[in-house]
């Protein structure tokens, strides 16, 4: 694959995603989520940061409920401004509000004990073999991930989002591992 700049690469990945229906992406998500559930770092964790998936992302809604049922402290991000997100506790029964980005966000209380987070599931537009992550372009995760000093950061994506390399900048934050099922990169 030829080298893209970030904007062109995002456009390419969006085009790849559009080749699949929401139902097909949910089906492709199942083995990825099964692999996540069996991950030793997740099994050991007590406090986990997840994300409520958009229709074109690896489907996490059932995973969120499963980990909550398993007794983990589950946190979900909430966009609070054009540059910031915060974390909120997920209690399993509270109402969600739809953000301006179309993301279901919990209405639970804010969570700020970032050092207690021991596992973080990280979305991305693309990942590569060097554990680089390409986000959606707003920088929310790149600004937030440095606060997760004790968390094991696991990126997940569909196989068509896992690329040989992606362009990076100094502010980009790598994940500790990426799972897309066809390959598991340490």
C-alpha positions as CSV (number, residue, x, y, z in Angstrom):
1,X,0.0,0.0,0.0
2,X,1.3,3.4,-0.9
3,X,2.1,5.9,1.8
4,X,-0.8,8.3,2.7
5,X,-1.0,11.5,4.6
6,X,-3.3,11.2,7.6
7,X,-6.3,12.8,6.0
8,X,-6.1,10.7,2.9
9,X,-5.6,7.6,5.0
10,X,-8.7,8.3,7.0
11,X,-10.6,8.8,3.8
12,X,-9.3,5.4,2.5
13,X,-10.3,3.6,5.7
14,X,-13.8,5.2,5.7
15,X,-14.2,3.9,2.1
16,X,-13.1,0.4,3.3
17,X,-15.6,0.5,6.1
18,X,-18.5,1.5,3.8
19,X,-18.1,-1.8,1.9
20,X,-19.7,-3.6,4.9
21,X,-23.1,-3.2,6.5
22,X,-23.5,-2.6,10.2
23,X,-24.6,-6.2,10.7
24,X,-21.5,-7.5,8.8
25,X,-19.2,-5.3,11.0
26,X,-21.0,-6.6,14.2
27,X,-20.4,-10.2,12.9
28,X,-16.7,-9.4,12.2
29,X,-16.4,-8.0,15.7
30,X,-17.3,-11.3,17.5
31,X,-13.9,-13.0,17.2
32,X,-12.1,-9.8,18.1
33,X,-14.2,-9.3,21.2
34,X,-13.8,-13.0,22.1
35,X,-10.0,-12.6,21.9
36,X,-10.2,-9.4,24.1
37,X,-12.3,-11.3,26.7
38,X,-9.6,-14.0,26.9
39,X,-6.7,-11.5,27.2
40,X,-4.7,-12.1,30.4
41,X,-4.3,-8.4,31.0
42,X,-8.0,-7.8,30.9
43,X,-8.7,-10.9,33.1
44,X,-6.3,-9.4,35.8
45,X,-7.7,-5.9,35.6
46,X,-10.1,-4.3,38.0
47,X,-10.8,-0.9,36.4
48,X,-11.2,-0.8,32.6
49,X,-11.7,2.0,30.1
50,X,-13.8,0.9,27.2
51,X,-15.6,2.9,24.5
52,X,-19.2,2.8,23.2
53,X,-18.7,1.8,19.6
54,X,-20.0,3.8,16.6
55,X,-21.7,1.7,13.9
56,X,-18.4,1.5,11.9
57,X,-16.2,0.4,14.8
58,X,-15.6,-2.9,16.4
59,X,-18.8,-3.5,18.3
60,X,-18.3,-3.1,22.1
61,X,-21.8,-2.7,23.5
62,X,-22.1,-6.3,24.7
63,X,-18.5,-6.3,26.0
64,X,-19.3,-3.3,28.2
65,X,-22.2,-5.0,29.8
66,X,-20.3,-8.3,30.1
67,X,-17.4,-6.7,32.0
68,X,-19.8,-4.7,34.2
69,X,-21.6,-8.0,35.0
70,X,-18.2,-9.6,35.8
71,X,-17.7,-7.0,38.5
72,X,-15.1,-4.8,36.8
73,X,-15.3,-1.0,37.2
74,X,-16.2,0.1,33.7
75,X,-15.4,3.6,32.5
76,X,-16.6,5.2,29.3
77,X,-15.4,8.5,27.7
78,X,-17.6,11.5,27.2
79,X,-16.7,14.4,25.0
80,X,-17.1,17.6,27.0
81,X,-15.6,20.2,24.6
82,X,-13.9,20.5,21.2
83,X,-10.6,19.4,22.8
84,X,-11.4,17.4,25.9
85,X,-13.1,14.2,27.0
86,X,-13.7,12.9,30.5
87,X,-14.4,9.5,31.9
88,X,-17.6,8.5,33.5
89,X,-18.5,5.4,35.6
90,X,-20.8,2.9,33.9
91,X,-23.4,1.4,36.2
92,X,-25.2,-0.7,33.7
93,X,-28.6,0.9,34.3
94,X,-28.2,4.6,33.7
95,X,-29.5,6.4,30.7
96,X,-27.2,7.3,27.9
97,X,-27.2,10.6,26.0
98,X,-26.2,10.8,22.3
99,X,-23.3,13.2,21.8
100,X,-22.9,15.6,18.9
101,X,-20.7,12.9,17.3
102,X,-23.5,10.3,17.6
103,X,-21.8,8.4,20.4
104,X,-23.9,7.0,23.3
105,X,-22.3,8.5,26.4
106,X,-23.2,7.6,30.0
107,X,-24.6,10.1,32.4
108,X,-22.9,8.6,35.4
109,X,-20.5,10.5,37.6
110,X,-17.1,11.7,36.4
111,X,-14.0,9.5,37.2
112,X,-10.6,11.1,37.8
113,X,-8.5,8.4,39.5
114,X,-6.6,7.7,36.2
115,X,-3.8,5.8,37.9
116,X,-6.2,3.1,39.0
117,X,-7.1,2.2,35.4
118,X,-5.2,-0.9,34.6
119,X,-6.7,-1.8,31.2
120,X,-7.8,0.5,28.3
121,X,-9.5,-0.6,25.1
122,X,-8.6,2.0,22.4
123,X,-10.4,2.6,19.1
124,X,-8.7,3.9,16.0
125,X,-9.2,4.5,12.3
126,X,-6.1,2.4,11.7
127,X,-3.2,0.7,13.5
128,X,0.1,-0.7,12.2
129,X,2.7,-3.3,13.2
130,X,4.7,-0.7,15.1
131,X,1.6,-0.2,17.4
132,X,0.9,3.2,16.0
133,X,-2.7,4.4,16.0
134,X,-4.5,6.8,13.7
135,X,-7.5,8.4,15.3
136,X,-10.4,10.2,13.7
137,X,-8.4,13.5,13.7
138,X,-9.7,15.4,16.7
139,X,-6.8,14.3,19.0
140,X,-9.1,13.3,22.0
141,X,-7.2,10.1,22.7
142,X,-3.7,11.5,22.0
143,X,-4.3,14.1,24.6
144,X,-5.9,11.7,27.1
145,X,-3.7,8.6,26.8
146,X,-0.7,10.1,28.6
147,X,-2.8,10.3,31.7
148,X,-3.2,6.5,31.8
149,X,0.2,5.8,33.4
150,X,-0.7,2.3,34.7
151,X,-3.1,1.1,32.0
152,X,-2.3,-1.6,29.4
153,X,-3.5,0.0,26.2
154,X,-5.0,-2.5,23.8
155,X,-6.0,-1.2,20.3
156,X,-8.7,-3.2,18.4
157,X,-9.7,-2.9,14.8
158,X,-11.0,-4.8,11.8
159,X,-8.4,-6.6,9.7
160,X,-8.8,-4.0,6.8
161,X,-7.9,-1.3,9.3
162,X,-4.5,-2.9,10.2
163,X,-1.9,-1.5,7.9
164,X,1.8,-2.0,7.3
165,X,2.5,1.5,8.5
166,X,0.7,4.8,9.2
167,X,2.1,8.3,9.3
168,X,2.9,9.5,12.8
169,X,3.7,12.7,14.6
170,X,5.5,13.4,17.9
171,X,2.1,13.8,19.7
172,X,0.8,10.4,18.6
173,X,0.6,7.8,21.3
174,X,1.3,4.1,20.7
175,X,-0.8,1.3,22.1
176,X,0.8,-1.6,23.9
177,X,-0.8,-4.1,21.6
178,X,-3.2,-4.3,18.7
179,X,-5.7,-7.0,17.9
180,X,-7.5,-7.3,14.6
181,X,-7.8,-11.1,14.8
182,X,-5.7,-11.9,11.7
183,X,-2.7,-10.7,13.6
184,X,-1.9,-10.0,17.2
185,X,1.0,-7.5,17.5
186,X,3.0,-7.2,20.7
